[in-house]
Amino acid sequence: MYSVDENSRLSSHLAKLFPLSSSSKNYFTFALTTVERRFPSQLSGRYLTYQHVLLQMKSRYEKELCNAKRPSVRKILNRDVSAGAPIVLCVAQILRFRSKGNGQEPGKSKATEEIRLELTDGWYGVPAVIDTILQTLVANEKIRVGSKLLICNAQISGSDEGVDPLDESYSSEKRTCPLFLKITTNNTRLAKWDAKLGFVSPKCGGITIKSLRDIYPGGGNIPSIDLVICKRYPKMFLEQMITGEHQIPTTTHLTEGEEASRQSEYDLKKQRAGEKHADAAHSECAKVSYPHSL
């Protein structure tokens, strides 16, 4: 344990190493608060303490600066790793932005609302643009502040260059944030409350759709699906021919045996036609008379 003077010096030193703008959050403080609220009888007033917060900042300093181990969101914002890898993030805030749109009647404007999620890995935050189905789940409080989400195949949009979340100009709360994630419903699932934040181990895998009923139309691509083959149908062939005086195209479905028989007939006709043309050419050549040599 540190004394009061040591705590003051340490906190001042860590604040200089990890500057936070006025609009930024202490996401690790948010994580401590969430755990304390989860177990109020055991941790109420004893988990979210000044000493514990100081230890969290010290641990952050040792991991990032001493051991060069960056959290997952910072790697994504730096554009050093792909945002499509399976990752577990926590909803830190639901962002609502209002904008004026063109109304149906002239002279009147209709305000529209855009819902975004502010996601965090416990250290840094990143805004996420969600589709209409996820917006409905947010409105129905299926997804709320504190929910953990397992996300796959996310896309990072915005600036072509990476940003550092430690910059004072960076704020994941603002609509003008230079980088943001795009997530879809089929690639997002609720994670367990005790799931570890950050990238998911390859051994655990990502999201696997177990039922066709779990697929949302318009909810983006499907990461993977578990299916059982109930019946294997034979190979079928499609034959298109133009017959009749009116040159009407007809379509016929053939089995593999019928296709082989049709192919044999076609090859035989082709061979006979070639032989017929060869005989005709030979006959024409035989009729030609050449002058006698002197």
C-alpha contacts under 8 A as a table, 3 or more apart, distances in Angstrom:
res1	aa1	res2	aa2	distance
2	Y	6	E	5.69
2	Y	7	N	5.86
3	S	6	E	5.12
3	S	7	N	6.00
4	V	7	N	5.09
4	V	8	S	6.19
5	D	8	S	5.08
5	D	9	R	6.22
6	E	9	R	5.17
6	E	10	L	5.93
7	N	10	L	5.05
7	N	11	S	5.92
7	N	54	L	7.74
8	S	11	S	5.24
8	S	12	S	6.11
9	R	12	S	5.16
9	R	13	H	6.11
10	L	13	H	5.09
10	L	14	L	6.11
11	S	14	L	5.12
11	S	15	A	6.02
11	S	54	L	6.74
12	S	15	A	5.14
12	S	16	K	6.48
13	H	16	K	5.33
13	H	17	L	6.47
14	L	17	L	4.98
14	L	18	F	6.00
14	L	57	M	6.95
14	L	58	K	7.31
14	L	61	Y	7.40
15	A	18	F	5.17
15	A	19	P	5.56
15	A	20	L	7.76
16	K	19	P	5.62
17	L	61	Y	7.95
18	F	166	L	6.72
19	P	166	L	6.49
19	P	167	D	7.74
19	P	168	E	7.32
20	L	24	S	5.99
20	L	25	K	7.68
20	L	166	L	6.77
20	L	167	D	7.91
20	L	168	E	6.53
21	S	24	S	5.27
21	S	168	E	5.10
21	S	169	S	7.59
21	S	171	S	7.98
23	S	171	S	6.47
23	S	173	E	7.46
24	S	171	S	6.04
24	S	172	S	7.63
24	S	173	E	7.85
26	N	29	T	5.23
26	N	30	F	6.50
26	N	123	W	7.50
27	Y	30	F	4.83
27	Y	31	A	6.25
27	Y	92	A	7.96
27	Y	120	T	7.12
27	Y	122	G	5.28
27	Y	123	W	5.26
27	Y	124	Y	6.41
27	Y	125	G	7.54
28	F	31	A	4.88
28	F	32	L	6.24
28	F	53	V	7.77
28	F	56	Q	7.27
28	F	122	G	5.18
28	F	123	W	5.68
29	T	32	L	5.05
29	T	33	T	6.14
29	T	48	L	7.35
29	T	53	V	6.72
30	F	33	T	5.09
30	F	34	T	6.18
30	F	92	A	7.73
30	F	122	G	7.75
31	A	34	T	5.09
31	A	35	V	6.34
31	A	122	G	6.18
32	L	35	V	5.25
32	L	36	E	6.21
32	L	47	Y	6.72
32	L	48	L	5.62
33	T	36	E	5.12
33	T	37	R	6.19
33	T	47	Y	7.85
33	T	48	L	6.06
34	T	37	R	5.20
34	T	38	R	6.15
34	T	146	G	7.10
35	V	38	R	4.96
35	V	39	F	6.46
35	V	47	Y	8.00
36	E	39	F	5.36
36	E	40	P	5.70
36	E	43	L	5.35
36	E	44	S	5.78
36	E	45	G	7.77
36	E	47	Y	6.05
36	E	48	L	6.91
37	R	40	P	5.19
37	R	43	L	7.98
37	R	44	S	7.25
39	F	42	Q	5.60
39	F	43	L	5.82
39	F	44	S	7.22
40	P	43	L	5.37
40	P	44	S	4.62
41	S	44	S	5.98
43	L	46	R	5.21
43	L	47	Y	5.47
44	S	47	Y	6.76
45	G	48	L	6.44
45	G	49	T	7.30
46	R	49	T	6.31
47	Y	52	H	6.95
48	L	52	H	6.54
48	L	53	V	7.05
49	T	52	H	5.22
49	T	53	V	6.22
50	Y	53	V	5.18
50	Y	54	L	6.13
51	Q	54	L	5.09
51	Q	55	L	6.25
52	H	55	L	5.05
52	H	56	Q	6.24
53	V	56	Q	5.02
53	V	57	M	6.34
54	L	57	M	5.15
54	L	58	K	6.18
55	L	58	K	4.94
55	L	59	S	6.07
56	Q	59	S	5.05
56	Q	60	R	6.16
57	M	60	R	4.93
57	M	61	Y	6.16
58	K	61	Y	5.02
58	K	62	E	6.29
59	S	62	E	5.15
59	S	63	K	6.17
60	R	63	K	5.28
60	R	64	E	6.00
61	Y	64	E	5.53
61	Y	65	L	5.54
61	Y	66	C	6.90
62	E	65	L	5.77
62	E	66	C	4.84
62	E	67	N	6.23
63	K	66	C	5.84
63	K	67	N	4.89
63	K	68	A	6.09
63	K	69	K	5.29
63	K	70	R	7.27
64	E	67	N	5.81
64	E	68	A	4.58
64	E	69	K	4.83
64	E	70	R	5.34
65	L	68	A	5.30
65	L	69	K	7.66
70	R	74	R	6.35
70	R	75	K	6.47
71	P	74	R	5.51
71	P	75	K	6.49
71	P	121	D	7.35
71	P	123	W	6.98
71	P	124	Y	7.80
71	P	198	G	7.34
72	S	75	K	5.18
72	S	76	I	6.36
72	S	121	D	6.92
72	S	198	G	5.60
72	S	199	F	6.45
73	V	76	I	5.03
73	V	77	L	6.13
73	V	120	T	7.25
73	V	121	D	6.34
73	V	123	W	7.98
73	V	124	Y	6.14
73	V	125	G	6.93
73	V	126	V	7.13
73	V	198	G	7.78
74	R	77	L	5.05
74	R	78	N	6.02
74	R	124	Y	6.66
74	R	164	D	7.01
74	R	165	P	6.65
75	K	78	N	5.06
75	K	79	R	6.16
75	K	80	D	5.39
75	K	81	V	5.92
76	I	79	R	4.91
76	I	80	D	6.12
76	I	81	V	5.54
76	I	82	S	6.58
76	I	83	A	5.92
77	L	80	D	7.74
77	L	162	G	5.57
77	L	163	V	5.54
77	L	164	D	6.54
77	L	165	P	7.28
77	L	179	L	7.09
78	N	81	V	7.97
78	N	161	E	7.77
78	N	162	G	4.21
78	N	163	V	5.28
78	N	164	D	6.11
79	R	82	S	7.11
79	R	161	E	7.31
79	R	162	G	5.09
79	R	163	V	7.90
82	S	85	A	6.17
83	A	153	N	7.04
83	A	154	A	5.51
83	A	155	Q	5.84
83	A	156	I	6.20
83	A	181	L	7.89
84	G	152	C	5.62
84	G	153	N	3.77
84	G	154	A	4.48
84	G	155	Q	6.15
85	A	152	C	5.87
85	A	153	N	6.24
85	A	154	A	7.51
85	A	199	F	7.13
85	A	200	V	7.94
86	P	150	L	6.94
86	P	151	I	5.62
86	P	152	C	4.53
86	P	153	N	7.15
86	P	199	F	5.98
86	P	200	V	5.54
86	P	205	G	7.53
86	P	206	G	5.44
86	P	207	I	7.97
87	I	150	L	5.79
87	I	151	I	5.43
87	I	152	C	6.68
87	I	197	L	7.40
87	I	198	G	5.43
87	I	199	F	4.17
87	I	200	V	5.27
88	V	121	D	7.41
88	V	148	K	6.61
88	V	149	L	5.50
88	V	150	L	4.55
88	V	151	I	6.28
88	V	191	A	7.31
88	V	195	A	7.42
88	V	196	K	6.99
88	V	197	L	4.97
88	V	198	G	5.26
88	V	199	F	6.31
88	V	200	V	6.86
89	L	119	L	5.87
89	L	120	T	5.50
89	L	121	D	5.20
89	L	148	K	5.64
89	L	149	L	5.44
89	L	150	L	6.74
89	L	151	I	7.68
89	L	197	L	5.64
89	L	198	G	6.50
90	C	119	L	5.42
90	C	120	T	5.30
90	C	121	D	6.39
90	C	122	G	7.67
90	C	145	V	7.90
90	C	146	G	6.02
90	C	147	S	5.72
90	C	148	K	4.32
90	C	149	L	6.18
90	C	197	L	7.36
91	V	94	I	7.41
91	V	117	L	6.57
91	V	118	E	5.93
91	V	119	L	4.75
91	V	120	T	6.57
91	V	144	R	6.90
91	V	145	V	5.09
91	V	146	G	5.25
91	V	147	S	5.48
91	V	148	K	6.31
91	V	149	L	7.60
92	A	117	L	7.68
92	A	118	E	5.53
92	A	119	L	5.57
92	A	120	T	6.28
92	A	125	G	7.96
92	A	145	V	5.56
92	A	146	G	6.16
93	Q	117	L	6.13
93	Q	118	E	5.06
93	Q	119	L	7.29
93	Q	145	V	5.65
94	I	115	I	7.11
94	I	116	R	6.12
94	I	117	L	4.86
94	I	118	E	6.17
94	I	144	R	7.54
94	I	145	V	6.85
95	L	115	I	5.74
95	L	116	R	4.97
95	L	117	L	5.77
95	L	118	E	6.84
95	L	173	E	7.16
96	R	113	E	6.53
96	R	114	E	5.70
96	R	115	I	4.75
96	R	116	R	6.40
97	F	113	E	5.57
97	F	114	E	5.11
97	F	115	I	6.54
97	F	175	R	7.45
98	R	111	A	6.48
98	R	112	T	5.63
98	R	113	E	4.48
98	R	114	E	6.33
99	S	111	A	5.51
99	S	112	T	5.38
99	S	113	E	6.42
99	S	114	E	7.99
100	K	109	S	6.16
100	K	110	K	5.79
100	K	111	A	4.31
100	K	112	T	6.16
101	G	109	S	5.54
101	G	110	K	5.03
101	G	111	A	5.55
101	G	112	T	6.47
102	N	108	K	7.21
102	N	109	S	4.87
102	N	110	K	5.87
103	G	106	P	6.96
103	G	107	G	7.89
103	G	108	K	5.49
103	G	109	S	4.43
103	G	110	K	4.88
104	Q	108	K	7.53
104	Q	109	S	7.94
105	E	108	K	5.80
105	E	109	S	8.00
115	I	129	V	7.49
115	I	130	I	7.43
115	I	135	Q	6.58
116	R	127	P	6.72
116	R	128	A	5.64
116	R	129	V	5.13
116	R	130	I	6.28
117	L	127	P	5.71
117	L	128	A	5.07
117	L	129	V	6.77
117	L	130	I	7.51
118	E	125	G	6.40
118	E	126	V	5.73
118	E	127	P	4.46
118	E	128	A	6.13
118	E	172	S	6.78
118	E	173	E	7.03
119	L	125	G	5.43
119	L	126	V	5.39
119	L	127	P	6.10
119	L	128	A	6.92
120	T	123	W	6.64
120	T	124	Y	5.51
120	T	125	G	4.27
120	T	126	V	6.38
121	D	124	Y	6.13
121	D	125	G	6.96
121	D	197	L	5.36
121	D	198	G	5.67
122	G	125	G	7.96
122	G	197	L	7.02
124	Y	165	P	6.88
125	G	165	P	7.92
125	G	172	S	6.04
126	V	172	S	5.26
126	V	179	L	7.72
126	V	180	F	6.21
126	V	181	L	7.27
127	P	172	S	5.39
127	P	173	E	7.07
127	P	177	C	7.72
127	P	179	L	7.71
127	P	180	F	5.05
127	P	181	L	6.26
128	A	180	F	5.48
128	A	181	L	4.43
128	A	182	K	5.63
128	A	183	I	6.79
129	V	180	F	7.06
129	V	181	L	6.03
129	V	182	K	4.89
129	V	183	I	6.42
130	I	134	L	5.96
130	I	135	Q	6.58
130	I	182	K	6.18
130	I	183	I	5.45
130	I	184	T	6.14
131	D	134	L	5.51
131	D	135	Q	6.31
131	D	183	I	7.22
131	D	184	T	5.80
131	D	185	T	7.07
131	D	219	G	7.26
132	T	135	Q	4.92
132	T	136	T	6.28
133	I	136	T	5.09
133	I	137	L	6.45
133	I	185	T	6.52
133	I	219	G	6.95
134	L	137	L	4.94
134	L	138	V	6.20
134	L	184	T	7.33
134	L	185	T	5.95
135	Q	138	V	5.01
135	Q	139	A	6.19
136	T	139	A	4.97
136	T	140	N	6.16
137	L	140	N	5.04
137	L	141	E	6.12
137	L	142	K	5.09
137	L	143	I	5.92
138	V	141	E	4.93
138	V	142	K	5.82
138	V	143	I	4.85
138	V	144	R	6.42
139	A	142	K	7.65
140	N	143	I	7.70
141	E	144	R	5.57
143	I	147	S	6.14
144	R	147	S	5.62
147	S	190	L	7.25
147	S	191	A	7.78
147	S	193	W	7.42
148	K	190	L	6.01
148	K	191	A	5.21
148	K	192	K	6.90
148	K	193	W	6.53
148	K	195	A	7.62
149	L	188	T	6.56
149	L	189	R	5.69
149	L	190	L	4.66
149	L	191	A	5.06
150	L	188	T	5.71
150	L	189	R	5.20
150	L	190	L	6.02
150	L	191	A	5.44
150	L	206	G	7.86
150	L	207	I	7.69
151	I	154	A	6.80
151	I	183	I	7.39
151	I	187	N	5.79
151	I	188	T	4.66
151	I	189	R	6.67
151	I	206	G	7.96
151	I	207	I	7.87
152	C	187	N	5.11
152	C	188	T	6.55
152	C	206	G	6.59
152	C	207	I	6.95
152	C	223	P	7.18
153	N	183	I	7.57
153	N	187	N	6.49
153	N	223	P	7.32
154	A	181	L	6.40
154	A	182	K	5.68
154	A	183	I	5.12
154	A	184	T	7.67
154	A	187	N	7.75
155	Q	181	L	5.55
155	Q	182	K	5.07
155	Q	183	I	6.87
156	I	179	L	6.79
156	I	180	F	5.73
156	I	181	L	4.55
156	I	182	K	6.25
157	S	160	D	7.92
157	S	179	L	5.77
157	S	180	F	5.61
157	S	181	L	6.25
157	S	182	K	7.25
158	G	178	P	5.55
158	G	179	L	4.72
158	G	180	F	6.48
159	S	162	G	7.10
159	S	178	P	5.59
159	S	179	L	5.90
163	V	170	Y	7.92
163	V	178	P	7.79
163	V	179	L	7.69
164	D	167	D	5.70
164	D	170	Y	7.47
165	P	168	E	7.97
165	P	170	Y	5.79
165	P	171	S	7.63
166	L	170	Y	7.22
167	D	170	Y	5.48
168	E	171	S	7.76
170	Y	177	C	6.86
170	Y	178	P	7.89
171	S	174	K	5.89
171	S	177	C	6.27
172	S	175	R	7.92
172	S	177	C	5.90
173	E	177	C	7.50
174	K	177	C	5.54
177	C	180	F	6.98
183	I	187	N	7.00
183	I	188	T	7.13
184	T	187	N	5.49
184	T	188	T	6.29
184	T	219	G	5.61
184	T	220	G	5.49
185	T	188	T	5.11
185	T	189	R	7.58
185	T	216	Y	7.06
185	T	219	G	4.82
185	T	220	G	6.62
186	N	189	R	7.74
186	N	215	I	6.29
186	N	216	Y	6.31
186	N	219	G	5.27
186	N	220	G	5.80
186	N	221	N	6.52
186	N	222	I	5.81
186	N	223	P	7.55
187	N	207	I	6.96
187	N	220	G	7.22
187	N	221	N	7.22
187	N	222	I	6.62
187	N	223	P	6.35
188	T	207	I	7.83
189	R	207	I	7.60
191	A	195	A	6.42
192	K	195	A	5.21
200	V	204	C	6.74
200	V	205	G	7.06
200	V	206	G	7.40
201	S	204	C	5.45
201	S	205	G	6.68
202	P	205	G	5.02
202	P	206	G	7.86
206	G	223	P	7.94
207	I	223	P	6.43
207	I	224	S	6.72
208	T	223	P	6.77
208	T	224	S	4.95
208	T	225	I	5.18
208	T	226	D	6.61
209	I	212	L	7.38
209	I	214	D	6.66
209	I	215	I	7.43
209	I	222	I	7.67
209	I	223	P	7.76
209	I	224	S	6.03
209	I	225	I	4.37
209	I	226	D	6.12
210	K	214	D	7.38
210	K	225	I	6.00
210	K	226	D	5.23
210	K	227	L	7.40
211	S	214	D	5.49
211	S	215	I	7.52
211	S	225	I	7.74
211	S	226	D	7.50
212	L	215	I	5.54
213	R	216	Y	7.81
215	I	219	G	7.64
215	I	222	I	7.69
216	Y	219	G	5.07
216	Y	220	G	7.97
217	P	220	G	7.70
222	I	225	I	7.29
229	I	232	R	7.31
234	P	255	T	7.63
234	P	256	E	7.76
235	K	255	T	6.70
235	K	256	E	6.19
236	M	253	H	6.70
236	M	254	L	5.82
236	M	255	T	5.04
236	M	256	E	6.22
237	F	253	H	5.70
237	F	254	L	5.01
237	F	255	T	6.22
237	F	256	E	7.01
237	F	259	E	6.83
238	L	251	T	6.95
238	L	252	T	5.94
238	L	253	H	4.85
238	L	254	L	6.31
239	E	251	T	5.65
239	E	252	T	5.07
239	E	253	H	6.21
239	E	254	L	7.16
240	Q	249	P	6.69
240	Q	250	T	5.66
240	Q	251	T	4.57
240	Q	252	T	6.46
241	M	249	P	5.51
241	M	250	T	5.32
241	M	251	T	6.57
242	I	247	Q	5.42
242	I	248	I	5.48
242	I	249	P	4.22
242	I	250	T	6.10
243	T	246	H	7.62
243	T	247	Q	5.37
243	T	248	I	5.90
243	T	249	P	6.51
243	T	250	T	7.33
244	G	247	Q	5.34
244	G	248	I	6.50
245	E	248	I	7.89
254	L	257	G	7.90
254	L	258	E	5.62
254	L	259	E	5.88
255	T	258	E	5.17
255	T	259	E	6.07
256	E	259	E	5.12
256	E	260	A	6.26
257	G	260	A	5.10
257	G	261	S	6.26
258	E	261	S	5.04
258	E	262	R	6.12
259	E	262	R	5.09
259	E	263	Q	6.04
260	A	263	Q	5.04
260	A	264	S	6.19
261	S	264	S	5.13
261	S	265	E	6.29
262	R	265	E	5.11
262	R	266	Y	6.13
263	Q	266	Y	5.02
263	Q	267	D	6.12
264	S	267	D	5.11
264	S	268	L	6.13
265	E	268	L	5.11
265	E	269	K	6.17
266	Y	269	K	5.17
266	Y	270	K	6.07
267	D	270	K	5.01
267	D	271	Q	6.13
268	L	271	Q	5.08
268	L	272	R	6.20
269	K	272	R	5.15
269	K	273	A	6.05
270	K	273	A	5.16
270	K	274	G	6.19
271	Q	274	G	5.11
271	Q	275	E	6.23
272	R	275	E	5.07
272	R	276	K	6.08
273	A	276	K	5.05
273	A	277	H	6.27
274	G	277	H	5.27
274	G	278	A	6.14
275	E	278	A	4.99
275	E	279	D	6.18
276	K	279	D	5.23
276	K	280	A	6.24
277	H	280	A	5.06
277	H	281	A	6.14
278	A	281	A	5.16
278	A	282	H	6.19
279	D	282	H	5.03
279	D	283	S	6.17
280	A	283	S	5.15
280	A	284	E	6.30
281	A	284	E	5.17
281	A	285	C	6.28
282	H	285	C	5.15
282	H	286	A	6.26
283	S	286	A	5.11
283	S	287	K	6.48
284	E	287	K	5.34
284	E	288	V	6.79
285	C	288	V	5.47
286	A	289	S	7.83
